[in-house]
Amino acid sequence: MTASTNTAAKFWDPRTDRRAYVVWFALAALGLLVGFGGDVVRYLSERPAPPLIMHLHGVVFVAWLVLVGVQIFLVEKGNVRLHKTLGWATVIVAGGMVPLGVTAAFVDEARRLHQPDSDPHFLALEFNDVIAFAIFTVAGVLLRRDPASHKRLMVLSAVAISDAGFGRISTGILRVNPTGPIAWWLTYYWGVALILVGMIGWDIHRRRRVHPALIVGAAVLWGGETISAILFYTPGWKALMTGSVKAWGWVG
């Protein structure tokens, strides 16, 4: 390790940010739990009942969330060895979340294709979530020997999929009905924006600069979210996704 690298490592010493990581992850998890928790009754009362693939997606999703929470707890308690060992189990579960997420999204849209609430163009948000999640997870694993980058990237992987919960809070609990790209972005991504601003603010408060991994992560999230909001209101995208869901056909 060179002198400059050693200096940078000390400057970004993740031990001084442990409590902050707990807060960021907790906010993302809380948004997911509140959002989906408010949707459980509707989900369980659907007729016909949701297929097995939807249940499996939910179980794997929760398992990953629990594993990441345990990982953060282990680091907070100083048990780095078990953290590293359990980390590979977390990676395996994360690897299953990507294909399951895409499959569940298509199955859900195929089930609702001819119903009044059908919106296959909503796949723009779900594709963005899966892509961002995969990017952050892979980057986090590759940079696992750089604790400051690794921790931020793994928290960002949770933040990347938290919009599903925050969006349900807006549309299911607050009954928001967006009518344009900006309103749509605010409806589904407001929680992500608040967490990102908080993370950036923390870095600036503690070190007067923002960590490179967080800068790139914010760019990936906000760039993808902007594209998703625009695509949702693009007729060509809606036609493409409608055709894709019809071609998919499988309803679980």
C-alpha positions as CSV (number, residue, x, y, z in Angstrom):
1,M,0.0,0.0,0.0
2,T,1.5,3.4,-1.0
3,A,1.6,6.3,1.3
4,S,-1.1,8.2,-0.6
5,T,-3.4,5.1,-0.5
6,N,-2.8,4.6,3.2
7,T,-3.6,8.3,3.8
8,A,-6.9,8.0,1.8
9,A,-7.8,4.8,3.8
10,K,-7.4,6.6,7.1
11,F,-9.3,9.7,5.8
12,W,-12.3,7.5,4.9
13,D,-11.9,5.2,7.9
14,P,-15.4,3.4,7.9
15,R,-15.3,2.8,11.6
16,T,-16.3,6.5,12.2
17,D,-19.3,6.0,10.0
18,R,-20.7,2.8,11.4
19,R,-23.8,4.3,13.1
20,A,-24.5,6.3,9.9
21,Y,-24.6,3.1,7.8
22,V,-27.1,1.7,10.3
23,V,-29.3,4.7,9.8
24,W,-29.2,4.7,6.0
25,F,-30.0,1.0,5.8
26,A,-32.7,1.3,8.5
27,L,-34.4,4.1,6.5
28,A,-34.4,2.1,3.3
29,A,-35.7,-1.0,5.1
30,L,-38.3,1.0,6.9
31,G,-39.6,2.4,3.6
32,L,-39.8,-1.1,2.2
33,L,-41.6,-2.6,5.2
34,V,-44.1,0.3,5.6
35,G,-44.8,0.3,1.9
36,F,-45.2,-3.4,1.4
37,G,-46.8,-3.8,4.9
38,G,-49.6,-1.6,3.8
39,D,-50.1,-3.7,0.7
40,V,-50.2,-7.1,2.4
41,V,-53.9,-7.3,2.9
42,R,-54.6,-6.5,-0.8
43,Y,-52.0,-8.9,-1.9
44,L,-53.3,-11.8,0.2
45,S,-56.9,-11.1,-0.9
46,E,-56.2,-11.1,-4.6
47,R,-58.3,-13.4,-6.7
48,P,-57.0,-15.5,-8.4
49,A,-54.4,-15.9,-5.7
50,P,-50.8,-14.7,-6.5
51,P,-48.7,-17.6,-8.1
52,L,-45.9,-19.3,-6.3
53,I,-43.2,-17.2,-8.1
54,M,-44.5,-14.1,-6.5
55,H,-44.3,-15.7,-3.0
56,L,-40.8,-16.9,-3.8
57,H,-39.7,-13.5,-4.9
58,G,-41.0,-12.0,-1.6
59,V,-39.3,-14.7,0.5
60,V,-35.9,-14.2,-1.2
61,F,-36.3,-10.5,-1.1
62,V,-36.9,-10.5,2.7
63,A,-34.1,-13.0,3.2
64,W,-31.6,-10.7,1.5
65,L,-32.9,-7.7,3.6
66,V,-32.4,-9.7,6.8
67,L,-28.9,-10.9,5.7
68,V,-27.7,-7.4,5.0
69,G,-29.1,-6.2,8.3
70,V,-27.2,-8.9,10.1
71,Q,-24.1,-8.0,8.1
72,I,-24.3,-4.4,9.3
73,F,-25.0,-5.6,12.9
74,L,-21.9,-7.8,12.8
75,V,-19.7,-5.0,11.7
76,E,-21.2,-2.7,14.4
77,K,-20.3,-5.4,17.0
78,G,-16.8,-5.8,15.5
79,N,-17.3,-9.4,14.3
80,V,-15.7,-8.9,11.0
81,R,-14.8,-12.5,10.4
82,L,-18.4,-13.8,10.6
83,H,-19.4,-10.8,8.5
84,K,-17.1,-11.9,5.7
85,T,-18.2,-15.5,6.0
86,L,-21.9,-14.6,5.9
87,G,-21.2,-12.2,3.1
88,W,-21.0,-14.9,0.5
89,A,-24.4,-16.2,1.4
90,T,-25.7,-12.7,1.0
91,V,-24.1,-12.6,-2.5
92,I,-25.7,-15.8,-3.5
93,V,-29.2,-14.6,-2.4
94,A,-28.6,-11.3,-4.2
95,G,-27.7,-13.3,-7.3
96,G,-31.1,-15.0,-7.2
97,M,-32.9,-11.7,-6.6
98,V,-32.1,-10.4,-10.1
99,P,-33.7,-13.1,-12.2
100,L,-36.5,-13.5,-9.7
101,G,-37.2,-9.7,-9.7
102,V,-37.4,-9.6,-13.5
103,T,-39.6,-12.8,-13.7
104,A,-41.9,-11.6,-11.0
105,A,-42.3,-8.2,-12.7
106,F,-43.3,-9.8,-16.0
107,V,-45.6,-12.3,-14.3
108,D,-47.4,-9.5,-12.4
109,E,-47.9,-7.5,-15.5
110,A,-49.0,-10.5,-17.5
111,R,-51.7,-11.2,-14.8
112,R,-53.0,-7.7,-15.1
113,L,-52.6,-7.1,-18.8
114,H,-56.3,-6.9,-19.7
115,Q,-57.4,-5.3,-16.4
116,P,-58.1,-1.6,-15.9
117,D,-55.0,-1.1,-13.7
118,S,-52.7,-2.7,-16.3
119,D,-49.5,-0.6,-16.8
120,P,-46.8,-2.7,-18.5
121,H,-44.8,0.6,-19.0
122,F,-44.2,0.5,-15.3
123,L,-41.5,-2.0,-16.0
124,A,-39.3,1.0,-16.6
125,L,-39.1,1.4,-12.8
126,E,-38.6,-2.3,-12.1
127,F,-35.9,-2.7,-14.7
128,N,-34.1,0.4,-13.3
129,D,-34.3,-1.1,-9.8
130,V,-32.9,-4.5,-10.8
131,I,-30.1,-2.9,-12.9
132,A,-29.0,-0.5,-10.2
133,F,-29.2,-3.2,-7.5
134,A,-27.0,-5.5,-9.6
135,I,-24.5,-2.7,-10.3
136,F,-24.1,-1.8,-6.7
137,T,-24.0,-5.4,-5.5
138,V,-21.3,-6.4,-8.0
139,A,-19.3,-3.3,-7.4
140,G,-19.6,-3.8,-3.6
141,V,-18.2,-7.3,-3.9
142,L,-15.4,-6.3,-6.1
143,L,-14.4,-3.5,-3.7
144,R,-14.9,-5.5,-0.6
145,R,-11.2,-4.8,0.4
146,D,-12.0,-1.1,0.3
147,P,-14.3,-0.9,3.4
148,A,-15.4,2.7,2.8
149,S,-16.5,2.0,-0.8
150,H,-17.9,-1.4,0.0
151,K,-20.2,-0.2,2.8
152,R,-21.6,2.7,0.8
153,L,-22.2,0.4,-2.2
154,M,-24.0,-2.2,-0.2
155,V,-26.2,0.4,1.5
156,L,-26.9,1.8,-2.0
157,S,-28.0,-1.7,-3.2
158,A,-30.8,-1.5,-0.5
159,V,-31.6,2.1,-1.4
160,A,-31.9,1.1,-5.1
161,I,-34.9,-1.2,-4.4
162,S,-36.4,0.8,-1.6
163,D,-38.5,2.9,-4.1
164,A,-40.9,0.0,-4.3
165,G,-41.8,0.6,-0.7
166,F,-41.8,4.4,-0.8
167,G,-43.9,4.3,-4.0
168,R,-46.5,2.2,-2.3
169,I,-46.6,4.7,0.6
170,S,-47.4,7.4,-1.9
171,T,-49.9,5.6,-4.1
172,G,-51.4,3.2,-1.6
173,I,-51.4,5.1,1.7
174,L,-51.4,8.7,0.6
175,R,-53.4,8.0,-2.6
176,V,-51.1,10.2,-4.9
177,N,-51.9,10.0,-8.6
178,P,-49.0,11.5,-10.6
179,T,-49.8,13.1,-14.0
180,G,-46.4,13.8,-15.5
181,P,-42.7,12.7,-15.4
182,I,-41.7,15.1,-12.5
183,A,-44.7,14.2,-10.4
184,W,-44.2,10.5,-11.2
185,W,-40.5,10.8,-10.1
186,L,-41.4,12.5,-6.9
187,T,-44.1,9.9,-6.2
188,Y,-41.9,6.9,-6.5
189,Y,-38.4,8.2,-5.8
190,W,-38.8,10.7,-3.0
191,G,-37.6,8.3,-0.3
192,V,-34.5,7.4,-2.3
193,A,-33.8,11.1,-2.8
194,L,-34.0,11.8,0.9
195,I,-31.6,9.0,1.8
196,L,-29.1,10.0,-0.9
197,V,-29.2,13.6,0.3
198,G,-28.7,12.4,3.8
199,M,-25.7,10.3,2.9
200,I,-24.1,13.1,0.9
201,G,-24.8,15.5,3.7
202,W,-23.1,13.2,6.2
203,D,-20.0,12.9,4.1
204,I,-19.8,16.7,3.7
205,H,-20.5,17.2,7.4
206,R,-17.8,14.7,8.5
207,R,-15.1,15.2,5.8
208,R,-16.1,18.2,3.7
209,R,-16.2,16.1,0.6
210,V,-18.3,13.2,-0.8
211,H,-16.9,9.7,-1.2
212,P,-16.4,8.8,-4.9
213,A,-18.5,5.6,-4.6
214,L,-21.4,7.7,-3.3
215,I,-21.0,10.3,-6.1
216,V,-21.1,7.5,-8.8
217,G,-23.9,5.8,-6.9
218,A,-26.1,8.9,-6.8
219,A,-25.4,9.5,-10.5
220,V,-26.5,5.9,-11.4
221,L,-29.7,6.2,-9.3
222,W,-30.8,9.6,-10.3
223,G,-29.8,9.0,-14.0
224,G,-31.8,5.8,-14.1
225,E,-34.8,7.3,-12.3
226,T,-34.9,10.2,-14.7
227,I,-34.9,7.8,-17.6
228,S,-37.6,5.7,-16.0
229,A,-39.9,8.7,-15.4
230,I,-39.5,9.8,-19.0
231,L,-40.1,6.3,-20.4
232,F,-43.2,5.9,-18.4
233,Y,-44.8,8.7,-20.4
234,T,-43.4,7.7,-23.7
235,P,-46.0,6.0,-26.0
236,G,-43.3,4.0,-27.8
237,W,-42.1,2.5,-24.6
238,K,-45.6,1.6,-23.5
239,A,-46.2,-0.1,-26.8
240,L,-42.9,-2.0,-26.6
241,M,-43.6,-3.2,-23.0
242,T,-47.2,-4.2,-23.9
243,G,-45.9,-6.3,-26.7
244,S,-43.2,-7.8,-24.5
245,V,-45.7,-8.8,-21.8
246,K,-48.0,-10.3,-24.4
247,A,-45.1,-12.3,-25.8
248,W,-44.1,-13.3,-22.3
249,G,-47.5,-14.7,-21.6
250,W,-46.7,-16.7,-18.5
251,V,-48.8,-15.8,-15.5
252,G,-47.2,-18.1,-13.0
